[in-house]
Structures are given as structure tokens and as C-alpha cells.
Amino acid sequence: MEGQFHSLIDIFKTGKEQYPEKTAIIMGEDTRTYGQIFDNAKRIAGFVLEKEIKPQDKVAVISQNHVDYIETVLGIIMAGGVPVNINWRLAAPELHHLLQFNEVKLTFFRSKDESIRKEMGELTKEMCQCVDMDCIKEVLEGVEPLEQFIEREDEDVLMHLHTSGTTGMPKTVRYTKGQYMRELTTCVHSLGFDKDTVFQLMSQLFHSASIGPYSIFACGGTIVLFPKFSPQEYLKSIEKHHVTRLSAIPTVLTALLNQPDFDRYDLSSIHTISYSTCPMPPELIKRALKHFNCGFQQSYGMTEMGSIVTMLTEEEHIKDNMRYLNSVGRPIEDHKVKIIADDGSECAPGETGEIVVTGPGMMKDYYKMPDETKEVMVDGWYHTRDMGYLDENGYLYISGRKSDMIISGGENIFPLEVENVLRMREDIAEVCVLGVPDDYWGESVQAVVVLRPGSKLTPEEIRTFCRGKIAGYKIPKKVYIWEELPKNTTGKVCKAEVLKKIKEEN
């Protein structure tokens, strides 16, 4: 493969040598150049070694998006440590559990919650050293920067990330250096980044989606970070920094388009809007195409695969009268997808089964969970537990999670296909469809929706809207209108909590 990237250290070393004054990260009024990131990382590496961290020792980073996040991860890698990226939104006992489970020796920690800061101090004082990242300048005073970095082989573990934990405590996913760098290389080749890219994103850097920012750095581009979302500030930033690419889920994109003064911002620099995780309603894409006058790019992946597996390109969004809008595209470079039936046989085009994938970024394992690892990694393929099908042209369509499938009156129904229809209605901001135990049907399809401000939409109007768009047995038998949906710390809807609340209401 041409243009192979060999290490994160080399990526930032190149930046330091070739364009040291170029801005790599922007967050509000704070910035980091490529030269600053590399120099700061060397000092952090020196500090890590002073704390007697040995090669492959685990060092945690717990922080919301910040300009110093990347240099902290890089410094740990320079010193031979393994960065353990942990969701800062977790409660202190959950953080403590993950620190113990990962056998962390040193933690870089940031939180604006005084109670969590205090609790974390108590919980970690006998387990590992904890550094307050808000005081990092003072901590690093007098520390000699590391000049000779600790070598790491391709098969050595590079970092730990975590799954979202929708069914319990997050699993720890381990990547080797070789796996991560090969995945990063394919992402650079597939996503179309270059040195002129200015990428504005909402994703948190502890997430597997951080491979996007690292891919930007590999090209010499710039990322614009946000710790939290504000439509007005987001639009201002696009204009101010001449942002070329956005990362936006449907709720973010809708909030931007609904901003009363949307038309007064100069958004002409945007040429691509990227999205993943959530399907984008076709009506929303068409609306955004008109107002942003740009292309769209969708990706599908998961933490266990280093992130991206398939992509629907800008051209494919509008190809053949937008016929592929409901798909998540085709495999990116060096990745493969197949659909398997319950008996293990490969499904024919159009036949729904479990999605299994393979590619260069597939995880090493779930840390300290050998049985769970063997269950999902079989003969070099990762079993996603997602259900879907491939069409005759190799485009992948997601039906939903295997565990989410509803069996109502003997019919198999995937919540996602019902949710996609409900998202077509502009009055609906968020939706969750699930199966509720029913004495007659076995399970009944039910939906919980969050309406847009000012909407007077009724449950019966929502059911009527579905008629003719999906089979009658798939139409929700009950629709609930709530003010909000319960979500986990990464923003995914907790269906178990939704089901519990529905049962309590009945």
C-alpha cells in the first residue's frame, strides 16, 4: 500500500519538521501548532518516565475535548506507555472500576465537577498517581523533554479504547500499533483528507471516531474541536475558521438548519458533511444539500474495527436518483463485508442475516475477556451482531441489532427500519422503537418520540404517517411522546431504560 503511515510519533514528527507553525488544533480561542504538540508531548513523555512508567504500562487519559488531549496521548506513547482512553462523563465509581480493570499506573484527569474531582482523588490515591490536567503547566515545570523515544513493534499494544457500554460496563478494546496504523492509512486513502482540510467535529477524543482527527493530522490538516454543542457558536466557527468539512449527526444538522439567522453566516467554505452512527433521513439530506450546497459522506463502523468499515461517498449519495441513501455504502480499502445466516452459510444478495466484517484495523482483543473475544472473532472475521443485507451491487443496508429484533405475530421486525420512517417526519426530533411483551402478539411494536419545539403532533397522527410507508404489522401499535430519551454517556439511547419506563407507565 502506498502512503503507509508507520507511527503516530512519525506523523507529528513530520509535522514538527515540515510545518511547525501550522495550526493543528483549534478550540475556542486556544490553539496548538504541529510544533507545539510535538514539543509538549516530549515534555509529557519525560514526566511519564519520571513516574517510573515502564514500556506497555497503562496510563489513563480522562478529559473532555481539549487542545492538550492529543499531546498527552502522544507523550504517553513516546514514553512507551499504553494510553487508556476513558469516557470522562462516567461517574467516579465507574471511572475507578475501569482504572482498576485496565491496571492503570498513572492517570491524567480533568473534570469541572468538584464532587467527582474529590471522589476521584480519594478513590485513586492508593491505586495510581493522578495528575490534574488543568494544572499540567505547573506539573511539567522543570521536566526534561524526552528525546529518545521508546521503540514499539507492530505487534505491541498501542492503546486501549472502550465500547459504549449500552448493555453494561464498557468493554476494553486493545489495538496493536500495526493494526491501528494500517486502519489509519486506509482511512486517509478513503476519506479524502488533505493538508487544506479544516475539519470541525463534535466527537469526543476518547472515542474510536478519534481516528478521524489522527487521519487529518497525518495529512497536515486542521481540526476544530468543541467540548459541547451550541448551534450559533458552531455556525460562527465555520465562518471564522473557513471550515471545509463538518461531522454532524441528524440532531446537530437539524439544529443548525433551524437556527433563525442561519442565512447570515458565510458557509461557502464547506464542501463535505460527514456522518455516522445514526442514519440521516433523506429529507434532511436534501434540505442540507440545498442550504449548505455541499456533498455528504456516510461511514459505518465500530470500536472493535478501529472505526470505519464501509462508506457511502459523496457521489453515491446522489447516484441513480439517490437510490442508495438508505445504505451505509460499500467496504473501504482493504475491508470486506459478508452476511451470514444462523447456520453459518453466506446469504444471497437481498437476504437479511448477521453482518460480519474484516479489515486491517480489527482489534487485538477485548482486554481480559478471552471468551467474549472468541465469540465475536471467528476465523479472522468480526461478528458485529448487526443485522442487514448486501444488494446486488455490494451496498450494505443495516436492519438493526440482532438483539433488538422484534418478533410480533410471528413476523421479524427490526426497529431501525421503523425508526427510519418516523425520522422522515420533520416534527420528530428523536425516536426509539422497541418490542414490548404482549400477551396476544408476543411482542408489540411501540415507539417513543421526542417532538421538535412547538410541534402539536399526536400519537395517532404519527401512526397515520407510517401507513403506506411500511407494512401494517410494522406500524407502532402505541406511540409515546416524551420530552427526552434516556441516553448513555456516549449519547446512545438506552433501550432497557425506555422499556422499563414503558412498563411502569402501563
HURAFEN-V174030 format. One record per pair of residues at least 4 apart in sequence whose ideal C-beta (glycine too) atoms are under 6 Angstrom apart, sorted by the first residue. I is the first residue (numbers start at 1). J is the second residue. D is the distance in Angstrom with one decimal. If there is no record, write none. Layout:
i-><I;I>
j-><J;J>
d-><D;D>
This chain:
i-><4;5;5;5;5;6;8;9;9;11;11;12;12;12;14;15;16;16;16;16;19;19;20;20;21;22;23;23;23;24;24;24;25;25;25;26;26;27;27;30;32;32;32;36;37;40;41;41;41;41;42;42;43;43;43;44;44;45;45;45;45;46;46;46;46;47;47;48;48;48;48;49;51;51;53;53;53;53;55;55;56;57;57;58;58;58;58;58;59;59;59;60;60;60;60;60;61;61;61;61;61;62;62;62;63;63;63;63;64;64;65;65;65;65;68;69;72;73;76;76;78;78;80;82;83;84;84;84;85;85;86;87;87;89;90;90;90;92;92;92;96;98;99;102;102;104;105;106;106;107;107;108;108;109;110;110;111;111;116;120;124;124;131;135;136;152;152;154;154;155;156;157;157;158;158;158;159;160;160;161;161;161;162;162;163;163;163;164;164;165;165;166;166;171;172;173;173;173;174;174;174;175;175;175;176;179;182;183;183;183;184;184;184;186;186;186;186;187;187;187;187;188;188;189;190;190;190;193;193;193;193;193;194;195;195;195;197;197;197;198;198;198;198;199;199;199;200;200;200;201;202;202;203;203;205;208;208;211;213;216;216;224;224;231;231;231;235;236;237;238;238;239;239;242;243;244;244;245;246;247;248;248;248;248;249;250;250;250;253;257;270;270;271;272;272;272;273;273;274;275;275;276;279;280;280;281;281;282;283;285;288;295;296;297;298;298;299;299;300;300;300;301;301;301;301;304;304;305;305;305;305;306;309;309;310;310;310;310;310;311;311;312;312;315;316;318;324;327;327;327;328;328;330;330;331;331;331;334;334;335;336;337;337;338;338;339;339;339;339;340;340;340;340;340;341;341;341;347;347;349;349;349;350;351;352;352;352;355;355;355;356;356;357;358;358;362;365;366;366;369;373;376;376;377;385;386;387;387;387;388;388;388;389;390;390;391;399;400;400;400;400;404;405;405;406;406;406;406;407;407;408;408;408;408;408;409;411;413;413;415;415;415;418;418;419;419;421;421;421;422;422;425;427;427;427;427;428;429;429;430;430;431;432;432;432;432;433;434;434;435;436;436;436;438;438;444;445;445;446;446;447;447;448;448;448;449;451;451;457;459;462;463;466;466;470;485;486;486;487;487;488;488>
j-><185;181;184;185;218;10;77;13;149;217;218;37;38;74;18;34;20;34;35;38;34;220;34;35;33;34;31;33;222;32;34;37;32;67;223;31;224;67;225;67;36;37;67;40;71;71;71;74;75;78;145;146;140;143;145;72;75;75;78;79;146;143;144;145;146;140;143;53;76;79;81;79;106;129;57;81;105;106;80;150;82;81;105;82;84;102;103;104;76;81;106;84;86;99;104;107;72;73;83;85;108;86;88;109;69;88;110;133;88;227;204;205;225;227;72;205;108;83;81;83;146;149;150;157;159;102;104;160;161;206;98;206;489;489;94;95;489;116;119;120;123;102;104;160;172;128;128;128;129;128;130;131;133;130;133;134;116;117;120;124;128;130;139;139;140;156;177;177;178;176;177;174;176;175;177;180;175;172;174;173;208;303;170;172;170;171;303;490;492;169;170;488;492;366;367;303;304;363;364;365;367;179;180;363;364;361;360;306;360;361;211;214;215;190;332;333;334;191;211;215;308;215;218;333;311;332;333;197;215;216;219;221;219;219;220;221;216;221;244;222;241;243;244;216;223;245;224;243;246;247;226;229;207;209;210;303;307;307;223;221;223;237;241;255;256;259;265;240;241;243;267;265;266;269;269;269;271;272;273;274;252;253;273;275;278;278;280;284;288;291;292;294;294;294;295;297;294;296;297;280;298;299;420;284;285;423;424;325;424;296;292;314;317;314;312;328;308;311;309;310;328;305;307;308;309;363;382;309;359;361;362;361;335;357;328;329;330;331;396;329;332;316;329;319;324;322;395;395;396;397;396;398;394;395;335;336;337;359;360;359;358;357;396;346;356;347;353;389;390;344;346;353;354;356;345;347;353;351;353;390;391;392;389;389;387;389;399;384;386;388;381;383;382;380;381;382;373;372;373;373;377;382;383;382;402;398;399;400;402;397;398;399;397;394;396;395;414;404;414;415;416;415;412;414;413;435;443;445;442;443;413;441;443;444;445;441;473;445;474;419;433;434;433;474;431;433;466;469;470;428;431;465;451;452;455;457;449;450;452;450;485;449;448;485;493;498;447;495;499;443;444;446;502;443;444;477;476;477;476;478;476;479;480;482;498;481;455;457;461;479;479;475;470;475;474;493;494;497;491;493;492;494>
d-><5.3;5.5;5.7;5.1;5.3;5.4;5.9;5.9;5.9;5.6;5.0;5.8;4.8;6.0;5.7;3.2;5.3;5.7;5.1;3.9;5.7;6.0;5.8;3.2;5.5;5.5;5.2;5.7;5.4;5.5;4.9;5.7;4.4;5.0;5.7;5.2;4.7;5.1;4.2;4.8;4.9;5.1;4.8;5.8;4.7;4.4;4.5;3.9;4.1;5.9;3.7;5.3;5.1;5.5;4.6;5.8;2.8;4.4;3.7;4.1;3.8;4.8;5.0;5.1;4.5;5.8;4.8;4.8;5.9;3.9;5.7;5.1;5.3;5.9;4.6;4.9;5.8;5.8;3.7;5.5;5.8;5.3;4.8;5.0;5.0;5.1;5.6;4.8;4.6;4.2;4.7;4.3;5.6;5.9;4.6;4.3;5.5;5.9;5.8;5.7;5.0;4.8;5.1;4.8;5.7;5.7;3.9;5.5;5.1;5.1;5.8;5.6;4.6;4.8;5.8;4.7;5.3;4.6;4.3;4.6;5.7;4.5;3.1;5.3;4.6;4.8;5.8;4.4;5.3;4.2;5.4;5.5;5.1;3.8;3.9;5.0;5.7;5.1;3.9;5.3;4.3;6.0;4.5;6.0;6.0;5.1;5.5;5.9;5.0;5.7;4.7;5.1;5.2;5.4;4.0;5.9;4.8;5.2;5.9;5.7;5.6;4.6;5.9;5.8;6.0;4.6;5.2;5.4;3.2;5.4;5.6;5.3;5.9;5.3;4.2;5.0;5.9;5.3;5.7;5.0;5.4;5.7;3.9;5.8;5.0;4.6;5.2;4.4;5.4;5.8;3.7;5.9;5.5;4.8;3.9;5.1;5.9;4.9;4.5;5.7;5.2;4.9;4.4;6.0;5.3;5.6;3.5;3.6;5.5;2.6;5.9;5.8;5.8;5.9;5.8;4.7;5.3;5.5;5.7;4.6;5.8;4.9;5.4;5.3;5.9;4.0;5.5;4.7;5.6;5.4;4.5;5.7;5.3;5.7;4.0;5.9;5.8;3.6;5.6;4.7;5.8;4.9;4.9;5.3;5.1;4.6;4.1;4.5;5.4;4.0;5.6;5.7;5.5;4.2;4.8;4.2;4.6;4.5;4.8;4.2;5.3;5.9;5.5;4.6;5.5;4.7;4.6;6.0;5.8;4.4;5.5;5.0;4.9;4.3;5.9;5.7;5.6;4.7;4.8;4.9;4.4;4.4;5.7;5.8;4.9;5.5;5.6;5.9;5.8;6.0;5.5;4.8;5.2;6.0;5.1;5.6;6.0;5.3;4.8;5.4;5.6;4.5;5.7;5.8;5.4;4.3;5.3;4.7;5.8;5.9;5.2;3.3;4.7;5.7;4.2;6.0;4.8;4.9;5.8;4.6;3.7;5.3;4.6;4.2;4.6;4.8;5.6;5.3;6.0;5.5;5.6;2.5;5.3;5.0;5.2;4.6;5.9;5.3;5.3;4.5;5.2;5.0;3.3;5.9;5.2;5.9;5.5;4.1;6.0;5.0;5.2;5.9;5.0;5.8;4.1;5.8;5.2;5.9;5.3;3.7;5.1;5.2;5.7;5.7;5.7;4.0;4.2;5.8;5.7;5.9;5.9;5.2;5.4;5.7;5.0;5.5;4.8;3.9;4.2;5.7;5.8;4.6;5.7;5.9;5.9;4.8;5.6;4.7;4.6;5.0;4.5;5.2;5.4;5.6;4.9;5.5;4.4;5.1;4.8;5.9;5.7;5.9;4.9;5.8;4.7;5.9;4.4;5.8;5.3;5.2;4.5;4.9;5.4;5.9;5.7;4.9;3.9;4.9;3.5;5.2;3.9;5.3;5.8;5.8;4.3;3.4;5.1;5.8;5.8;5.8;5.9;4.8;5.0;6.0;5.8;5.1;5.2;5.9;5.2;5.8;3.9;5.9;4.4;5.5;5.0;5.0;5.7;4.9;5.4;5.6;4.6;5.5;5.7;5.6;4.1;4.5;5.1;4.8;4.8;4.1;5.5;4.9;4.7;5.5;5.0;5.3;4.8;5.3;5.9;3.6;5.4;4.8;5.8;5.8;4.0;4.6;5.0;5.9;5.5;4.6;4.0;4.9;4.6;5.5;5.7;5.8;4.0;5.6;5.4;3.8;4.8;5.8;5.8;4.5;4.4;5.0;4.8;4.1;5.5;5.6;5.3;5.5>
